[in-house]
Amino acid sequence: MKNKKILFMTQAAMIATFYVVLTLIFQAISFGQIQVRIAEALTILPAFTPAAIPGLFIGCLISNIMGGAALWDIVFGTLATLIGAVFTYLLRKQKAFAIVLPPILSNTLIIPFVLRYAYGINLPIYFLAGSIAIGEVISCGMLGMILFSALQKNKEKIFGYHN
């Protein structure tokens, strides 16, 4: 039991670290009204381990703080990632394409309002939603599915236990 807790905490910490590093390395495209946050590809990880939920939450929180995000972005942007991670975990036994839908949808529905009200970007909400959706499809949908396919073959070996 103790080893399982250590494994969980280690995985969560590693996922948080990868999320922060990817967000900050690609900071120029990770924030703003047109964004492709490469780290969002990691939102498929709850399909493999529940440790990804706190890992993604903490990683997004730290990334938003370190990236200089507005307070409402720190709160609601991180919440969008948490919602996506939880629902990805709940859909983990569904077809592979279903696991990318929660982070795409949660970010598409939440982030346009953050951009409008936290940053004062005066573009139509539907335009902001469209630009966020495109970025999420690239990061979660395309890059996330590539990552999913790569991890699927050796998931027990990589994550240490079967979900």
C-alpha positions as CSV (number, residue, x, y, z in Angstrom):
1,M,0.0,0.0,0.0
2,K,2.8,2.4,0.9
3,N,4.6,1.8,-2.4
4,K,1.4,2.6,-4.3
5,K,1.1,5.9,-2.5
6,I,4.7,6.8,-3.3
7,L,4.1,5.8,-7.0
8,F,1.0,8.0,-7.1
9,M,2.8,11.0,-5.6
10,T,5.9,10.5,-7.8
11,Q,3.8,10.2,-11.0
12,A,1.7,13.3,-10.1
13,A,4.9,15.3,-9.4
14,M,6.5,14.2,-12.7
15,I,3.4,15.0,-14.7
16,A,3.2,18.5,-13.0
17,T,6.9,19.0,-13.8
18,F,6.5,18.0,-17.4
19,Y,3.5,20.3,-17.8
20,V,5.3,23.3,-16.3
21,V,8.5,22.7,-18.4
22,L,6.5,22.3,-21.7
23,T,4.4,25.4,-21.0
24,L,7.4,27.5,-20.2
25,I,9.6,26.3,-23.0
26,F,6.7,27.0,-25.4
27,Q,5.6,30.1,-23.5
28,A,5.2,32.2,-26.7
29,I,2.4,29.9,-27.9
30,S,1.0,28.8,-24.5
31,F,-0.8,32.0,-23.6
32,G,-3.0,34.5,-25.4
33,Q,-6.0,34.6,-27.7
34,I,-4.4,32.3,-30.1
35,Q,-2.6,29.5,-28.3
36,V,-1.4,26.0,-28.7
37,R,-0.4,24.9,-25.3
38,I,1.8,21.9,-26.0
39,A,1.6,20.7,-22.4
40,E,-2.1,20.1,-22.9
41,A,-1.1,16.9,-24.8
42,L,-0.5,15.5,-21.3
43,T,-4.3,15.7,-20.6
44,I,-4.6,12.2,-22.0
45,L,-2.6,10.9,-19.0
46,P,-5.6,10.4,-16.7
47,A,-6.6,7.6,-19.1
48,F,-3.5,5.8,-17.7
49,T,-3.2,6.9,-14.1
50,P,-5.4,8.8,-11.7
51,A,-2.2,10.5,-10.5
52,A,-2.4,12.6,-13.6
53,I,-5.4,14.5,-12.2
54,P,-3.5,16.3,-9.4
55,G,-0.4,16.4,-11.6
56,L,-2.1,18.3,-14.4
57,F,-3.9,20.6,-11.9
58,I,-0.7,21.5,-10.1
59,G,1.3,21.8,-13.3
60,C,-1.3,24.1,-14.9
61,L,-1.5,26.2,-11.7
62,I,2.3,26.6,-11.5
63,S,2.5,27.3,-15.2
64,N,-0.1,30.0,-15.1
65,I,1.5,31.7,-12.1
66,M,5.0,31.5,-13.6
67,G,3.8,32.6,-17.0
68,G,2.4,35.8,-15.5
69,A,-1.3,35.0,-16.0
70,A,-4.0,37.2,-14.6
71,L,-5.6,36.0,-11.4
72,W,-8.8,34.9,-13.1
73,D,-6.8,33.0,-15.7
74,I,-4.9,31.3,-12.9
75,V,-8.2,30.3,-11.2
76,F,-10.4,29.5,-14.2
77,G,-7.7,28.3,-16.6
78,T,-6.4,25.8,-14.0
79,L,-10.0,24.8,-13.3
80,A,-10.6,24.1,-17.0
81,T,-7.6,21.7,-17.0
82,L,-8.8,20.0,-13.8
83,I,-12.3,19.5,-15.3
84,G,-10.7,18.1,-18.5
85,A,-8.5,15.7,-16.5
86,V,-11.3,14.4,-14.3
87,F,-13.6,13.7,-17.2
88,T,-10.7,12.1,-19.2
89,Y,-10.2,9.8,-16.2
90,L,-14.0,9.0,-16.1
91,L,-13.9,8.2,-19.9
92,R,-10.7,6.1,-19.7
93,K,-12.5,2.9,-20.7
94,Q,-14.1,4.5,-23.8
95,K,-12.7,4.6,-27.3
96,A,-9.4,6.5,-27.5
97,F,-10.8,9.6,-29.3
98,A,-13.3,10.2,-26.4
99,I,-10.5,10.9,-23.9
100,V,-9.4,14.0,-25.7
101,L,-12.9,15.6,-25.7
102,P,-13.1,16.7,-22.1
103,P,-10.0,19.0,-22.1
104,I,-10.9,20.3,-25.5
105,L,-14.5,21.1,-24.4
106,S,-13.6,22.5,-21.0
107,N,-11.0,24.9,-22.4
108,T,-13.2,25.9,-25.3
109,L,-16.1,26.7,-23.0
110,I,-14.1,28.5,-20.2
111,I,-11.0,30.1,-21.6
112,P,-12.8,32.5,-24.0
113,F,-14.5,34.2,-21.0
114,V,-11.1,34.4,-19.3
115,L,-9.6,36.1,-22.3
116,R,-12.6,38.5,-22.5
117,Y,-12.9,39.4,-18.8
118,A,-9.4,38.9,-17.4
119,Y,-7.5,40.4,-20.3
120,G,-10.1,42.6,-21.9
121,I,-9.7,41.0,-25.3
122,N,-12.7,42.6,-27.1
123,L,-13.3,40.0,-29.7
124,P,-16.6,38.0,-30.0
125,I,-16.8,35.0,-27.6
126,Y,-17.4,32.7,-30.5
127,F,-14.2,33.8,-32.2
128,L,-12.2,33.3,-29.0
129,A,-13.9,29.9,-28.5
130,G,-13.0,28.9,-32.1
131,S,-9.3,30.0,-31.7
132,I,-9.1,28.1,-28.4
133,A,-10.8,25.0,-29.8
134,I,-8.3,24.9,-32.7
135,G,-5.3,25.1,-30.3
136,E,-6.8,22.4,-28.1
137,V,-7.5,20.1,-31.1
138,I,-3.9,20.5,-32.1
139,S,-2.4,20.0,-28.6
140,C,-4.9,17.6,-27.0
141,G,-6.4,16.0,-30.1
142,M,-3.4,15.5,-32.4
143,L,-0.4,15.6,-30.1
144,G,-2.3,13.9,-27.2
145,M,-3.4,11.0,-29.5
146,I,0.2,10.6,-30.7
147,L,1.3,10.4,-27.0
148,F,-1.6,8.1,-26.2
149,S,-0.6,5.7,-28.9
150,A,3.0,5.7,-27.8
151,L,2.1,5.0,-24.2
152,Q,-0.7,2.5,-24.8
153,K,1.7,-0.3,-25.8
154,N,3.6,-0.3,-22.5
155,K,1.2,1.3,-20.1
156,E,1.7,-1.2,-17.2
157,K,5.5,-1.0,-17.5
158,I,5.4,2.8,-17.7
159,F,2.8,3.5,-15.0
160,G,3.4,0.6,-12.7
161,Y,-0.1,-0.6,-12.3
162,H,-3.2,-1.3,-14.3
163,N,-5.9,1.4,-14.1
